[in-house]
């Protein structure tokens, strides 16, 4: 039977997912991954240059998919011409997460791997990076809305980050606990109501 590159590649990925999940990235062994995949260490290096590259080969395609979903929502902050537009933009931002939640749940195994087993990789701050990105987006939006809101100086970046952390934390916690998308969406909706009410009160809209 001849050497099948794609089949060998998939066996390595499958074995690696199991070992990264059970041991974590730091403690997972390339030697054991190869043994369970039924390949030699030499064969491994025909596919990946390192353990880091192997982990990235598993998770990066799914992160790229998530990034694409986020980019599709990049216009969620409509053109601001009034205080009502500001409020509508808040509602739209917080109500546009259903597809993201569904995507995370459809690929739950991979995202749990990232969230719980990536210590020591470039992905170990995955959740923090998303929170930071959401915070920067909200800061930019609020600056754009300055002419239509009050008390903007009271909304510090730390307060904005707290709201982003609540939302992202609720979603990722639901994914890790195996909750259904509908349940995560329901919990996230409550968080969004809380955040929107807070912004409305502080900004006088």
Backbone bond lengths (Angstrom), bond angles and torsions (degrees), N, CA, C in turn:
res aa  C-N    CA-C-N  psi(-1)  N-CA   C-N-CA  omega(-1)  CA-C   N-CA-C  phi
1 X - - - 1.467 - - 1.532 109.40 -
2 X 1.317 117.72 127.45 1.448 121.62 -176.90 1.521 112.32 -74.73
3 X 1.314 113.92 165.97 1.458 121.33 179.75 1.522 109.76 -73.59
4 X 1.303 116.00 127.48 1.457 121.95 178.96 1.526 108.21 -110.74
5 X 1.329 116.78 104.40 1.466 121.50 -175.40 1.520 111.35 -59.36
6 X 1.320 117.21 -48.61 1.465 120.62 -176.24 1.524 111.99 -64.67
7 X 1.312 116.29 -40.75 1.462 119.86 179.37 1.525 110.57 -64.91
8 X 1.317 116.70 -43.44 1.469 120.64 177.64 1.524 110.33 -62.31
9 X 1.314 116.41 -42.71 1.460 121.63 179.54 1.534 110.31 -58.21
10 X 1.301 116.20 -46.43 1.464 120.44 -178.82 1.527 111.90 -66.76
11 X 1.338 117.12 -35.52 1.470 120.16 178.23 1.523 110.41 -65.01
12 X 1.318 116.49 -40.64 1.463 120.57 178.36 1.525 110.20 -63.85
13 X 1.322 116.82 -45.27 1.465 120.93 -179.69 1.529 110.91 -62.41
14 X 1.319 116.90 -42.83 1.462 120.76 -179.43 1.525 111.07 -63.47
15 X 1.327 116.61 -46.17 1.457 120.49 179.53 1.526 110.27 -64.46
16 X 1.322 116.37 -41.38 1.463 120.68 -178.36 1.519 110.98 -63.12
17 X 1.323 117.61 -42.50 1.465 120.77 179.24 1.519 111.02 -57.67
18 X 1.316 116.07 -42.65 1.466 120.67 -179.52 1.524 111.29 -65.20
19 X 1.317 116.55 -43.08 1.466 120.17 -177.19 1.529 112.18 -75.13
20 X 1.322 117.29 -38.62 1.463 119.43 176.27 1.526 110.19 -63.36
21 X 1.315 115.90 -38.80 1.468 119.82 -178.88 1.528 111.28 -67.90
22 X 1.321 117.30 -41.42 1.465 120.15 -175.60 1.528 113.04 -84.80
23 X 1.332 117.29 -31.51 1.464 120.93 -175.03 1.526 113.66 -107.01
24 X 1.330 116.50 -21.98 1.449 120.05 -169.41 1.513 109.76 85.52
25 X 1.324 116.75 159.55 1.466 119.95 -176.34 1.522 111.84 -60.51
26 X 1.328 117.12 -46.11 1.467 120.50 -173.54 1.529 111.97 -60.92
27 X 1.319 117.39 -40.84 1.467 120.86 -172.92 1.525 113.54 -93.24
28 X 1.322 116.85 -8.86 1.462 119.23 177.95 1.529 109.29 -70.02
29 X 1.317 116.28 139.21 1.464 122.42 -176.26 1.519 110.96 -108.72
30 X 1.333 116.20 128.83 1.467 119.44 176.11 1.522 110.43 -59.64
31 X 1.315 116.28 -38.94 1.469 120.07 -179.12 1.520 111.57 -60.50
32 X 1.332 116.53 -44.73 1.468 120.33 -179.54 1.521 111.08 -72.03
33 X 1.334 116.18 -37.77 1.465 119.78 176.10 1.524 109.94 -58.13
34 X 1.325 116.01 -45.40 1.470 120.64 179.98 1.524 111.27 -65.79
35 X 1.329 116.45 -41.07 1.457 120.67 -179.92 1.522 110.89 -59.97
36 X 1.339 116.13 -46.78 1.461 119.76 -178.94 1.524 112.29 -71.80
37 X 1.331 116.10 -24.03 1.461 119.63 176.80 1.525 111.94 -83.02
38 X 1.343 116.03 -11.00 1.461 120.21 -179.94 1.516 112.98 74.87
39 X 1.347 115.76 31.96 1.466 119.59 179.39 1.522 108.64 -129.53
40 X 1.309 116.61 162.45 1.456 121.50 178.46 1.533 109.77 -86.06
41 X 1.330 115.53 162.53 1.461 119.65 175.18 1.528 110.97 -60.80
42 X 1.328 115.17 -35.76 1.459 118.95 177.78 1.515 111.75 -62.63
43 X 1.319 116.39 -40.48 1.465 120.59 178.21 1.527 110.18 -64.33
44 X 1.332 115.98 -37.09 1.468 120.21 178.78 1.530 110.26 -56.27
45 X 1.332 116.55 -47.10 1.458 120.33 -175.16 1.532 113.19 -74.78
46 X 1.320 116.24 -4.95 1.461 119.60 169.80 1.527 110.68 -80.44
47 X 1.360 115.57 -12.64 1.463 121.18 -177.41 1.524 112.82 -113.59
48 X 1.318 116.86 -35.48 1.466 121.33 -176.60 1.520 109.83 -139.46
49 X 1.317 116.03 143.49 1.462 120.56 179.74 1.520 113.23 -82.51
50 X 1.328 116.93 -20.64 1.461 120.43 -175.40 1.520 110.37 -163.06
51 X 1.325 115.54 171.43 1.462 121.09 175.19 1.518 110.42 -65.60
52 X 1.336 116.11 -36.14 1.464 120.41 177.55 1.527 111.16 -60.74
53 X 1.314 115.47 -44.89 1.460 119.68 180.00 1.525 110.50 -65.56
54 X 1.314 117.15 -35.59 1.461 121.59 177.39 1.528 110.51 -62.54
55 X 1.329 116.53 -46.28 1.465 119.66 179.44 1.532 109.77 -61.87
56 X 1.324 115.94 -43.72 1.462 119.56 177.81 1.514 112.78 -62.67
57 X 1.328 116.41 -35.60 1.457 120.32 178.38 1.517 112.14 -63.39
58 X 1.326 116.14 -28.36 1.464 120.82 178.02 1.517 111.49 -78.82
59 X 1.335 117.04 -47.53 1.470 119.94 -167.93 1.530 114.79 -96.98
60 X 1.338 118.16 -27.64 1.463 119.17 -171.80 1.527 113.77 -61.02
61 X 1.338 119.91 -40.25 1.469 118.09 178.85 1.531 112.99 -58.21
62 X 1.319 117.02 -33.69 1.471 120.79 -179.33 1.531 110.96 -77.36
63 X 1.319 116.95 -33.51 1.463 120.21 174.65 1.522 109.60 -67.50
64 X 1.325 116.93 -38.63 1.467 120.33 176.25 1.528 110.38 -60.84
65 X 1.325 116.33 -39.25 1.464 120.36 177.85 1.516 111.70 -64.70
66 X 1.331 116.07 -39.55 1.464 120.35 177.57 1.525 110.51 -66.60
67 X 1.322 116.96 -42.08 1.462 121.06 178.03 1.528 110.85 -59.63
68 X 1.317 116.37 -38.02 1.464 120.31 179.42 1.527 110.75 -65.07
69 X 1.342 116.44 -40.29 1.463 119.57 176.45 1.517 110.97 -61.76
70 X 1.333 116.11 -44.19 1.461 120.14 178.67 1.525 110.84 -61.74
71 X 1.326 117.30 -41.14 1.466 119.94 -178.83 1.519 111.02 -66.54
72 X 1.321 116.66 -31.13 1.462 120.43 177.45 1.524 111.84 -69.28
73 X 1.348 115.47 -20.24 1.463 120.45 178.40 1.527 111.57 -97.75
74 X 1.331 116.81 10.17 1.458 119.98 -173.10 1.522 113.19 -66.25
75 X 1.326 117.21 -18.61 1.461 120.12 -179.68 1.526 111.95 -97.86
76 X 1.365 114.93 16.74 1.460 117.41 -174.90 1.525 112.38 -67.55
77 X 1.334 117.75 -18.58 1.457 120.68 175.36 1.531 107.33 -93.80
78 X 1.334 115.19 97.23 1.451 119.93 -176.23 1.528 110.99 -65.85
79 X 1.321 115.61 170.71 1.458 120.28 -179.71 1.525 109.43 -62.37
80 X 1.308 116.84 128.38 1.460 121.91 -174.04 1.522 110.57 -93.88
81 X 1.339 115.76 119.04 1.455 121.07 178.00 1.524 112.44 -129.49
82 X 1.356 115.86 -2.41 1.462 119.46 -178.61 1.520 109.51 -162.41
83 X 1.347 115.72 169.71 1.461 120.62 176.87 1.526 110.43 -63.76
84 X 1.317 117.18 -34.16 1.463 120.37 178.49 1.521 111.16 -66.16
85 X 1.325 116.75 -35.14 1.469 120.38 175.44 1.531 110.85 -62.97
86 X 1.326 115.80 -38.29 1.469 120.64 178.17 1.522 109.50 -61.22
87 X 1.327 115.64 -47.64 1.461 120.41 -179.16 1.526 110.94 -64.23
88 X 1.324 116.84 -40.89 1.459 120.62 179.41 1.532 110.74 -65.02
89 X 1.324 115.89 -36.12 1.464 119.47 177.89 1.523 110.92 -64.93
90 X 1.341 116.76 -39.10 1.465 120.27 175.08 1.518 110.46 -59.63
91 X 1.314 115.68 -47.83 1.477 119.96 -178.40 1.520 110.41 -61.16
92 X 1.322 115.95 -43.72 1.464 120.32 -178.44 1.514 111.23 -65.18
93 X 1.328 116.32 -41.17 1.469 120.36 -179.74 1.515 111.27 -61.52
94 X 1.331 116.01 -44.45 1.462 119.49 -175.75 1.525 113.17 -80.55
95 X 1.325 116.99 -15.28 1.466 118.97 -178.73 1.523 112.80 -99.41
96 X 1.330 117.13 1.65 1.464 120.47 -174.29 1.528 112.76 -101.20
97 X 1.325 115.92 19.36 1.464 118.78 -174.58 1.525 113.34 -97.60
98 X 1.333 117.33 -1.15 1.453 119.14 -175.47 1.525 112.60 -61.35
99 X 1.342 117.00 -40.89 1.473 119.80 179.76 1.519 111.34 -68.65
100 X 1.319 116.27 -34.50 1.467 120.18 178.39 1.519 109.78 -66.98
101 X 1.342 116.72 -44.74 1.474 120.54 178.14 1.523 110.28 -60.57
102 X 1.324 117.11 -43.83 1.466 120.55 179.99 1.530 110.43 -62.01
103 X 1.326 116.78 -41.91 1.467 121.04 -179.92 1.527 110.71 -63.49
104 X 1.324 116.69 -44.00 1.468 120.35 178.69 1.521 110.97 -61.33
105 X 1.328 116.19 -41.88 1.468 119.95 -179.07 1.528 111.52 -71.57
106 X 1.319 117.11 -36.60 1.469 120.34 177.72 1.528 111.34 -63.52
107 X 1.334 115.74 -27.46 1.471 121.44 -179.46 1.529 110.16 -119.96
108 X 1.305 115.15 40.15 1.466 122.36 -172.35 1.528 112.08 -56.93
109 X 1.324 117.49 -44.00 1.470 121.58 -176.77 1.531 110.77 -56.98
110 X 1.324 115.96 -43.10 1.457 120.32 -178.15 1.519 111.06 -68.55
111 X 1.329 117.01 -43.97 1.459 118.92 -176.30 1.524 112.40 -73.67
112 X 1.308 117.50 -28.63 1.471 119.43 171.55 1.533 109.17 -66.21
113 X 1.312 116.16 -38.31 1.465 120.71 176.87 1.529 110.06 -59.10
114 X 1.311 116.10 -44.65 1.466 120.10 -180.00 1.526 110.68 -66.33
115 X 1.329 116.19 -45.06 1.465 121.05 -173.83 1.524 113.21 -72.68
116 X 1.337 117.02 -29.99 1.461 119.41 -172.04 1.524 114.80 -115.67
117 X 1.330 118.17 -17.20 1.470 119.23 -171.42 1.519 114.28 -127.97
118 X 1.331 117.43 14.79 1.467 119.71 -173.37 1.525 113.74 -99.64
119 X 1.318 118.21 6.57 1.464 120.25 -179.90 1.521 110.09 -57.38
120 X 1.331 115.52 126.69 1.452 120.20 -177.25 1.514 113.31 100.51
121 X 1.330 116.90 -2.51 1.463 121.28 177.70 1.521 109.91 -113.41
122 X 1.310 116.45 174.12 1.459 121.25 177.11 1.526 111.93 -69.76
123 X 1.330 116.27 -7.32 1.466 120.80 -177.85 1.524 112.98 -100.26
124 X 1.325 117.92 4.46 1.459 120.18 -172.22 1.530 112.99 -66.60
125 X 1.327 117.66 -21.05 1.467 121.23 178.34 1.528 111.49 -105.78
126 X 1.309 115.92 28.59 1.468 121.92 -175.77 1.525 112.04 -52.99
127 X 1.324 118.00 -52.88 1.467 121.42 -177.77 1.528 110.74 -63.77
128 X 1.321 116.50 -43.98 1.467 121.03 179.62 1.523 110.88 -61.41
129 X 1.326 116.53 -40.28 1.464 120.09 -178.92 1.531 110.97 -64.20
130 X 1.336 116.50 -38.40 1.463 119.68 178.42 1.520 110.55 -67.68
131 X 1.333 116.54 -42.46 1.467 120.85 177.50 1.522 110.29 -60.30
132 X 1.327 116.94 -43.66 1.461 121.26 179.54 1.532 111.02 -63.13
133 X 1.333 116.51 -39.58 1.461 120.40 -179.88 1.527 110.46 -66.94
134 X 1.332 116.14 -42.26 1.465 120.28 177.94 1.523 110.77 -63.73
135 X 1.319 115.78 -39.95 1.468 120.53 179.38 1.525 110.88 -62.97
136 X 1.320 117.07 -46.12 1.468 121.07 179.38 1.524 110.87 -61.97
137 X 1.319 116.34 -39.27 1.462 120.42 178.80 1.520 111.16 -63.32
138 X 1.339 116.27 -42.44 1.462 120.52 179.79 1.523 111.58 -68.85
139 X 1.324 117.30 -38.80 1.466 120.90 177.08 1.532 109.66 -60.01
140 X 1.316 116.36 -45.18 1.465 121.53 179.53 1.526 110.58 -61.97
141 X 1.320 116.27 -42.69 1.462 121.06 179.80 1.523 111.88 -63.74
142 X 1.323 116.94 -44.70 1.457 120.35 -178.88 1.527 111.51 -65.37
143 X 1.308 117.45 -36.73 1.465 120.32 176.79 1.532 110.05 -63.30
144 X 1.319 115.10 -38.55 1.462 120.46 178.65 1.525 110.86 -66.50
145 X 1.339 116.66 -27.13 1.464 122.56 -176.25 1.520 113.29 -93.57
146 X 1.312 116.98 5.57 1.465 121.98 -171.90 1.529 113.07 -51.51
147 X 1.311 117.97 -37.32 1.470 121.02 -175.16 1.525 113.33 -72.38
148 X 1.347 117.06 -12.54 1.454 119.71 -172.04 1.524 113.63 -117.85
149 X 1.333 117.30 4.66 1.462 120.65 -178.96 1.526 109.92 -130.38
150 X 1.330 114.74 165.42 1.460 121.04 178.08 1.531 109.11 -111.14
151 X 1.331 114.64 162.53 1.467 120.98 169.72 1.524 114.43 56.33
152 X 1.325 116.93 31.31 1.463 119.08 -177.86 1.523 111.72 -61.19
153 X 1.343 116.19 -28.64 1.459 119.96 -179.73 1.520 112.31 -65.75
154 X 1.342 117.02 -17.09 1.462 120.73 178.57 1.525 112.76 -80.99
155 X 1.311 116.15 -15.85 1.471 120.42 -178.32 1.527 108.40 -95.50
156 X 1.312 115.92 89.60 1.459 120.63 -179.40 1.530 110.78 -75.85
157 X 1.318 115.47 163.87 1.463 119.58 176.49 1.519 111.16 -61.41
158 X 1.328 116.81 -32.46 1.461 120.72 178.46 1.523 111.59 -64.87
159 X 1.347 116.64 -38.82 1.467 120.46 177.83 1.523 109.88 -66.26
160 X 1.331 115.67 -43.06 1.465 119.66 178.25 1.527 110.58 -61.01
161 X 1.323 116.23 -42.28 1.472 120.51 179.67 1.527 110.89 -64.21
162 X 1.323 116.65 -35.26 1.462 119.93 178.43 1.520 110.32 -61.33
163 X 1.343 116.08 -43.87 1.466 119.35 177.67 1.513 112.38 -64.07
164 X 1.325 116.19 -42.57 1.469 120.12 178.29 1.518 110.98 -63.20
165 X 1.329 116.47 -39.86 1.469 121.21 179.93 1.523 111.00 -64.30
166 X 1.334 116.38 -39.30 1.468 120.02 178.64 1.516 111.03 -61.60
167 X 1.328 116.28 -45.91 1.460 120.14 -177.38 1.528 111.39 -68.47
168 X 1.332 116.86 -52.48 1.465 120.49 -178.44 1.526 110.32 -63.28
169 X 1.337 116.44 -40.46 1.460 120.25 179.07 1.512 112.43 -62.36
170 X 1.325 116.97 -40.56 1.465 121.14 178.46 1.523 110.77 -62.36
171 X 1.321 116.45 -43.63 1.464 120.62 -179.05 1.524 111.23 -66.14
172 X 1.323 116.98 -50.07 1.463 119.81 -177.12 1.526 111.59 -67.34
173 X 1.319 117.02 -35.62 1.459 119.64 177.33 1.528 110.44 -62.35
174 X 1.327 115.99 -40.94 1.466 119.63 177.96 1.506 112.26 -65.35
175 X 1.329 116.34 -39.91 1.471 120.27 178.20 1.527 110.24 -62.44
176 X 1.330 116.70 -46.51 1.466 121.04 -178.12 1.522 112.28 -65.42
177 X 1.326 117.01 -32.09 1.469 120.84 -178.34 1.523 112.56 -86.61
178 X 1.320 117.30 0.82 1.460 120.49 176.19 1.513 114.54 78.13
179 X 1.315 117.26 20.96 1.461 120.16 -179.84 1.526 110.34 -72.21
180 X 1.322 115.05 151.97 1.457 120.50 178.55 1.532 109.87 -72.25
181 X 1.348 117.45 153.85 1.465 120.07 -179.44 1.520 113.58 -54.21
182 X 1.338 116.27 -38.76 1.459 120.14 -178.39 1.523 111.56 -63.41
183 X 1.319 116.48 -38.56 1.457 120.29 179.62 1.527 111.02 -69.98
184 X 1.328 116.33 -41.18 1.466 119.97 178.02 1.528 110.25 -63.90
185 X 1.320 116.13 -41.33 1.460 120.74 179.74 1.527 110.71 -63.86
186 X 1.322 116.58 -40.15 1.464 120.63 178.81 1.525 110.83 -63.23
187 X 1.332 116.66 -44.34 1.468 120.35 178.99 1.528 110.96 -66.34
188 X 1.322 116.35 -39.12 1.458 120.71 179.31 1.526 111.16 -65.95
189 X 1.338 116.40 -35.20 1.462 120.39 178.49 1.522 110.72 -62.81
190 X 1.325 117.04 -37.94 1.467 120.64 177.59 1.523 110.93 -65.29
191 X 1.332 115.59 -41.18 1.460 119.59 177.41 1.526 109.91 -63.37
192 X 1.334 117.17 -42.02 1.460 120.43 -179.45 1.522 111.08 -64.02
193 X 1.334 117.95 -39.75 1.464 121.02 177.01 1.522 110.45 -60.59
194 X 1.317 115.64 -41.62 1.463 121.34 178.77 1.527 110.42 -62.03
195 X 1.333 116.63 -47.09 1.467 121.16 -178.00 1.524 111.47 -66.36
196 X 1.332 116.79 -44.71 1.461 120.22 -178.96 1.520 110.52 -63.09
197 X 1.335 116.77 -42.12 1.464 120.24 178.67 1.525 110.69 -60.89
198 X 1.314 116.74 -39.51 1.450 121.21 178.47 1.523 112.50 -64.07
199 X 1.332 115.34 -46.21 1.457 119.41 179.04 1.533 110.94 -64.02
200 X 1.335 116.05 -41.92 1.468 119.42 179.13 1.519 110.87 -58.89
201 X 1.316 116.39 -43.92 1.467 121.17 -177.74 1.535 110.76 -65.51
202 X 1.324 115.92 -48.30 1.469 119.31 -176.07 1.514 112.04 -69.40
203 X 1.347 116.24 -41.69 1.450 120.46 -173.81 1.535 113.85 -89.15
204 X 1.335 116.21 -4.39 1.456 119.53 176.61 1.510 113.40 66.31
205 X 1.316 117.01 43.42 1.482 120.51 179.83 1.526 110.04 -120.94
